[in-house]
Amino acid sequence: MTVATLSELEALGIRYLDHFDKTYDSSHPAARLQATREAGLKMREEMLSGKTVRYYQTVDLIRVPYPTKYGLLNACTVPTPFMHILNRLFIVQFDSPTGLKTLLFSPSDIDANRETPYFKRLSESTAPSWLRERAQALMAPVYNRVEDALAQVGLKPADIDFISYDHLHTQDLRKWLGCDGRSGVFPNAKLLVMAQEWDSTLALLPPQKDWYCPNGIEGIDKKKVVRLKKSVLLGDGVALVATPGHTEGNHSLVANTPAGLLVSSENGVCADSYSPLNSEIPGVRAYAQATGMEVILNGNTLEGGLDQYISMVLEKTIAGPCQQNTAFTNFVPSSELTPYWALPGLKPTFGFGPLQFGTLTKP
């Protein structure tokens, strides 16, 4: 399967961005960081001078326990082995050269995704099934499923043009796109994915396998997959920016809204991850002061730690300051550290609640 050509992207209303083409030319990491920061500032200025998206909304899907040692890599001193992260769906509607488009970012199939090896082991025990089910409901409560979220806002499955994920950890896409000739829930949707992420998922090494859902992309029609070689502009006010590191093919959602540029991925798990010197999470500020770390990585796989560091600096550069709290940036994690009564003692200094901007147009 080849990467999308210019003509194929043009037919979808998408175009490649060249802002970051030369940011990795230098062999010096510091030079790469500086070049990336400068390119990010240029992109930020350009997007802010353009139109906003028509509609932007986040919907809470499910809470899950996540190892603290991964979420706030090396920085947190709270003696709890787990934090609680809240997985969200992003509904974004925007104008493009080929008409109105609707994107779902991070539409997780929360039932199929439970087959992800790490989380499956975490939920398994020798206890009776009824007790395991109660424990799962307690520690991983479900708030919405994707289909419910769409029905609540008045969208039909056929209205969805694109789905995308910052990376394919834990994701099973077969329900949405169909497989082995069977139709999926979203009959008109195409998956937007970095070519490297797709290729990695087809040939995983042991350090990666624990976090990818087995057979999650098996049998999907190739015509449903748009493999991107680099960052793209999807339409007015919305882009997917390549941010490798957390995985080799990671990318981030950038949306221009009345609240500014909102950037989303799972490179970091909270606002503190991007402004550690302003963090009140025990250990984080002291760690940043001692090491000079500008960001705190979400490091469960560490496929490319230096690249992830540079990518997170790029994300905070594009996002800029948060209007709600200028001590932090406009980074909205796709899975965000949030307070939860079952795991007390660890909460972010600042968190994003539900977000909604604009008016949804029903196709």
RAPEBEL-V523958 format. One record per backbone hydrogen bond with DSSP energy under -0.5 kcal/mol. CO is the residue of the C=O (numbers start at 1). NH is the residue of the N-H. Records with the same first field share a line. If there is no record, write none. Layout:
CO: NH / NH
//
This chain:
5: 9
6: 10
7: 11
8: 12
9: 12 / 13 / 14
10: 13
13: 97
15: 233
18: 21
20: 23
22: 25
27: 29
28: 32
29: 33
30: 34
31: 35
32: 36
33: 37
34: 38
35: 39
36: 40
37: 41
38: 42
39: 43
40: 44
41: 45
42: 46
43: 47
44: 48
45: 49
47: 50
54: 359
55: 93
56: 357
57: 91
59: 89
61: 143 / 144
62: 87
64: 85
66: 83
67: 70 / 71
68: 72
69: 74
70: 73 / 299
72: 75 / 76
78: 80
81: 68
83: 66 / 85
84: 338
85: 64 / 87
86: 336
87: 61 / 62
89: 59
90: 92 / 105
91: 57
92: 103
93: 54 / 55
94: 101
95: 236
96: 99
99: 96
101: 94
102: 161 / 162
103: 92 / 105
104: 106 / 164
105: 90
106: 108
108: 110
109: 113
111: 114
112: 115
113: 116
116: 120
117: 121
118: 122
119: 123
120: 124
128: 131 / 132
129: 133
130: 134
131: 135
132: 136
133: 137
134: 138
135: 139
136: 140
141: 63
145: 149
146: 150
147: 151
148: 152
149: 153
150: 154 / 155
156: 159
157: 160
161: 190
162: 104
163: 192
164: 106
166: 251
168: 171 / 213
171: 173
173: 177
174: 178
175: 185
176: 186
179: 182
182: 179
185: 187
186: 189
190: 163
191: 193 / 226
192: 165
193: 228
194: 197 / 198
195: 199
196: 200
197: 201
198: 202
199: 202 / 203
200: 203
205: 208 / 209
206: 210
208: 211 / 212
209: 212
210: 118
211: 170
212: 117
213: 216
215: 218
216: 173 / 174
217: 220
219: 180
221: 224
222: 225
224: 191
225: 227
226: 193 / 228
227: 4
228: 195
231: 17
232: 234 / 240
233: 15
235: 238
237: 256
238: 234 / 235
239: 241 / 254
240: 232
241: 252
245: 304
246: 303
247: 245 / 250
250: 243
252: 241
253: 264
254: 239
255: 257 / 262
256: 53
257: 260
260: 257 / 262
261: 263
262: 255
263: 332
264: 253
265: 334
267: 298
269: 337
270: 273
271: 274 / 275
273: 296
275: 278
276: 279
281: 284 / 285
282: 77 / 78
283: 287
284: 288
285: 289
286: 290
287: 291
288: 292
295: 297
297: 73 / 299
304: 308
305: 309
306: 310
307: 311
308: 312
309: 313
310: 314
311: 315
312: 316
313: 317
314: 318
315: 319
316: 320
320: 330
325: 322 / 328
328: 322
329: 331
330: 263 / 332
331: 333
334: 88
336: 86
340: 343
341: 344
343: 346
350: 271
351: 353
355: 58
357: 56
360: 362
361: 363
//
